[in-house]
């Protein structure tokens, strides 16, 4: 609340200066215009505070997890104040990549081999200057999973690494096959239903640092992949805890929402072209099994998945693939503490598809549902360049699990 008050005072001061120096005569000079502006500002502020700024809905499967979050991750129970001039879902989604900063991060790249002869590109931030965890063998490690066509260069990933650096943690980014500039060695890419590559990465990282607390965070499709992995493996994972952000819970509902005319124009078509560009770079690897000319004519993600992804991974139909890819059906089997942040206005993940009742049945799951925030948006403050609500949730949760996670087992 203090932050919002400061922002509103700053906005009022800037408005006053503008009126004083730029608007001296005419309509505004008469005082009528100033009265209208001030009246509108007061009305807007009242509407914003009563209808836009709200506490998130916290849904947990057990009182223990709920109390733990209230004690050690209080941001999930505090009012979220979206950016006052950009709180609508599509605006938040479109603006975030352009307005948020990109912290400088120096990576160490590692290519690891897979059982089928392929390779996976990992980008490490070792945090060698960590003062809290100088012993590399016990330095907490956070595995980060970007979105659909994302890599370690995404702004939201860079922010997570910057926050982890402040905490003294080490990070490693799992780049899906073929998207980070490395060559494809086999005719295979990735999808959120097939967790084999993620399992390979998790076991590889754990073998390197078996004594270090190990957590994971996935964004959008990366979160879907992470949840599908956790749902398949249950408690038998080296991961201590996990967090997901803006996950698409039901792939059918996501696809249907993104195919609405405005959403198709703003998001679907662009993402389809990104997927096409990603696979076209390795076109020669797929021509024997997939009609690539047909793939390049796709006009939506669903068409791309029907012509490429479902064929690549051996599904009989697109419906079979979308059923297997939806993490809502595996949430009940998650066996470690998982926090899932979603905005109910996210056009990528419609609110009616969020598995609230399933979450209530699993003591390891907590859903944090904001009224606004869009898809990987969660902008806050007058000029939301340095930090978002999502960033604060990430930082508080991973710190809580590293420093106080033992409390959950004793509750």
N, C-alpha and C positions, 0 to 999 in steps of 0.2 A: 504494500500500500504506500509506503514511503517513497518507493521508486516512482510509482504512478504520480504521486503528488508533485514530486520534483519535475517529472516530465511535463505535467500540465502547467506548472509555474513557468517552466522554460518556454513552453509554447505560447502562453499568455504574454510573456515578456517580449518574445519575438514579434508577436502580432501587434503589440502596442508600439514597438519601435517602427514597424512597417507603416502603421497608420500615421504615426507622428511625422515621419520623414518623407513618405511617398504620397500620402493622400491628404493634401492640405486644403483643397478647394472642391467646389462642385457638390455633387450629391453627398459624398462622405463628409465633406467639410460642414454640411448643414447639421450633422449629428444624427440624421435619420439612418444613413448607411451604417454608421458605427453602432447604433442601437440594434439594427437588424443583425449585424455580425455577432455582437455580443449575445443577443437573444438566441440566435441559432447555436452559438458555441455552448451556451448553458444547456439548451435543450439536448444537443448532441451528447454532452458530458453526462447528463442524467440518463439518457438512453443507453449509453455505453456502460455506465456503472451498474445499471439495473438489468440489462439484457445481454451484454457481451462478456463482461468480466465475471467469470464464475469459477468456483472451485471444481476441480475434476471429479468425476465419479470414480471411486476406488472400489473395485470388485475383487474380492479375494475368496479363496476356498477354505480359509481357516483364520481364526482370530489371532493365532500366533504370528502369521505373516503380516497381517494387518497392523498389529501392535509394533512389530519390528520396523515396518516402513514408517509409521508415525514417529517412532523414536529416532531413527537413524537416516531416514530419507524424507524429511518433512515437506519437501517441495511438492510431493504428490498429493498433499492435503491442503496446500495453499492456493489462494485465488490466482488463476492465470489471467494476466492482463495482455491480450493480444495488442499488437501495434495499432494505435488508435486510428490511423488513417489507412490501415490495410489489414482487416481482420477476416475478410471473406475468403472462403476456401481456395478458389482458383487464384485469387490475387496473392495469397500467401505462398501457394505452390509455385507460381511462376516467378515471383520476386526473389525468393530465397537464394537461388544460385547466383543472382546478379548482385544482391545487396550485401550478403555476408562475406566477411573477409576470408582469405585463404592463407592461414599461417604457414610459414616456411618449415618444411620438414625434410630432413636428409634421410633417405632410406638406404638400407642395405638389401639388395635383391638376392633371392635364392630361388633356384629352379629345382624342384623335386620331381622324381619320377613316379609314375603311377603303375599299377599292376598290368594295365593294358598297353603299356609302352608309351603313354603320353607324358606330358609334363605340366606342372602347375607352378605359377609364378607367385612367390611370397615376397612382400615388401616389409622388411623389419625396421622398426624404430627401437633400438636397443636401450636408449636412455642411459648411456654410460656415465652421465654426470649425476645420476640419481643420488641424492644425499640421504634419503630415507631408507633406501634398499641398495646399499653398496655391494652386497654379495649377489652376484649375478645368478647364483643357483636358487636363491629364494626370492628374487625380485618378481612381484606379481606380473602375470602376463595376460594381456587382453587381446583376444582374436577378434578382428573386425571384418564383417562381411558387407560389402557395398551392395547397391541395388542392381536393377535389371541389366544395365549396360555400364555400370559404374566400376571405377577402379580406385586405387589408393590416392588418386589425385582429386577426388571429390571433396568439396568444401566441408561437408558434414563429417567425412572421415578425418580430414586434417584437424578439425575442431576437437574431435574425440581424442586424437593423438596428443594435441596440445594440452588438453585437460588431464590426460593420463600422465603426461610429462610432469605436470605440476604435482601430481600425487606420488611421483617417483616410480611409476609402473613402466613396463615394457609393452610394446604393441607389435602385432604382426597382422598385416592385411592379406586376406585370402582373395586373390584375383581369379575370377573364373577363367577357364581355359579360353585362350585366344583373344582376350580383350585388352591385355596390358602390353601388347607389342611383341610378345613371344610367339614363336612358330608353333603351329599345331603339328604334332608328330603322328597323330592318328585322326581318322575322320570322326571326331566327336567333340562336341562343345559342352554345354551344360544346361540344366534345367532345375527348377526348385523341387522337383519330386525325387530326383536321383541324388542320394546323399553320399555316394561312394567317395567322391573327391574330398568332401568335407571330412569324412571319417579319416581319410588318409592324412589330411592336414592336421587334424586334432591329435592323432596318435604320433605324428612326426614331432609336433611342438612339445607334446608331453614327454616324449622320449628325451628330448634335448634338456628339458628343465622339469624333471619329475618332482622336485621338492618345492616348486614355485606354485602359489595359488594361481589357478587357471580359470579365466572367465571368457565369455564371448558376448558380442553385441552384433546384431544384424539389422540392417535397414532395408525396408521395403522387401524386394525379392530375397535379399540376403537374410532377412528375418524369417521369411517363409521357409527357406532352406534350413535354417537353424532349428525352427520349431519342428519341421518334419523329421530332422535327425533326432531331436530329443524325444519326439513321440515314438519313434521306432526303437530307440535304444533304452528308453526309460532311465533308471538310476545308474545304469552301468556305463557311465561316461566319466572321463577325467575332469570334465568341467565342474567347477564349484557352483557356478550360477550363470545366468544369461539374461540379456535384455534385448527386446526387439522394439522397433520403431516403425510405425506406419505400415504394418503388415497387411497384406491382402488375405483375409481369412477364408473367403470362399471364392475360388477362381471364376466360377460361373457368374456370380454377382458382380465381381470386379469387372469382368469383360463386358457384361451388359451395361454397367454404368459408364464405362469408357467409350461405349459405342453410341451413346446419346450424341446428337449432332454437335453441340457446343464442345463437349468433352472430347469428341473425336477430333474436332478441328484444333483444339488447344493442346491436346496431349497424345491421343492415340496414334494419329498419323505420324507425328514426329518420332515417337518411340519406335514405331514400326520401321521407319527409315534408318534409325540407329541400329536396330537389330539386323536389318538387311546389309547395312554397311559392314557390320562386324563379321558376318559370315561370308560376305563377298570377298573379303581380304584373303580368305582361305578357300575360295571357290573350288580350286583344283582338287581339294581333299574330299569333296562331297559329290562330285559329278557322277560317280558310278552308282550311287544309291539314292540320290535325290534330284528331282527336276529343278535345278537352280533358276532357270528362266521363270518357272512358275512361282517360285519363292519370291523372286524380285518384283513380281507384279502384285504382291499382297498389299492391301490397303488398310489392314488393321492387325493388331497383335493376334487376334483370334485366327485370322487367315494365315499369318506367319506360323503360328503354332501348329495349325492343321497341316500346312504344307512342309514344314521343316522340323520343328521340335518333336512333335508326336511321332513322326517317321523316324527321326534320329534315334529315339529311345525305345522304339519297338512297340508303341501303343497301337491297338487296332483302330481306335477312333480318337478324335479330339476330346470327346466326352470322357473317355477312359483316362486320358492324360490329365484333364482338369479335375477329375475326381481325385486322382492320386496326388495332385499338386496342392490341394486345399488343406492347410494345416489345422483347420477347425476340427476335422475328424480325428486328429491325433492328440489334441490338447489334453485329453483325459489321461493320457499315458505318460505325460512329462513327469520326470522323477527328481528334478532339482529345482531350486527356487528360480522362477522366471518372472520378470516384470515386462509387461507389454503396453507400450504407450501408443494410443490411437486417438485421432480426432474424429468425432462423429460426423463432421462435415466433409470428410475426405472423399472425394469423388472416385479415388482409386480403390477405396475399401468402404462400401456403403455400411451405414450403421446397423441396418437390419441383419447384416451377415456376421456381426461381431458375436462370438459364442459366449455370451454372458452366463447363461445357465450352466454350460460346461465348465467354465472357469470356477463357478461357485462350488463345483463338485471335486475340485482338485486343490488340496491344501498347499501345493507348490506354486500355484499360479496367482498372479495379481494383474488385473487389467486396470490401467489408468486411462480414463476416457475424458478428453477435454471437449468442450462444446465447439471450439474453433481451433484452427491451426493448419487445416489443409493437409496435404501430403508432404511430409518431411519439411513442413514450414515452421510452425510454432514460433513465429517471430514475436518479439515483445520489445517495448520501449519505443521512443520516438524515432530513433535511427538504429535499427537492430543489426548492426554490422558485426559486433564482436561475439555475441552470445545469444542463444535461443533457449526457450523453455526446454526443448529436447536436450540440449547440452547440459543444462542443470540437472535434469533427471538422470542422465547418463552418469555424470560425475558423482552425484550423491549416492546412487545405487551401487556402483562398482566399489566405491570407498566403503560403503556400509557392509557389503558382502566380504571384502578383504579384511576389514578391521573388526567386524562384529558378527560375521556369519555364523560363528560357533554358537551364538545365542539361539539360533533357530532350532538347532538339534536338541537344545536343552529345554525348549519351551513345551 
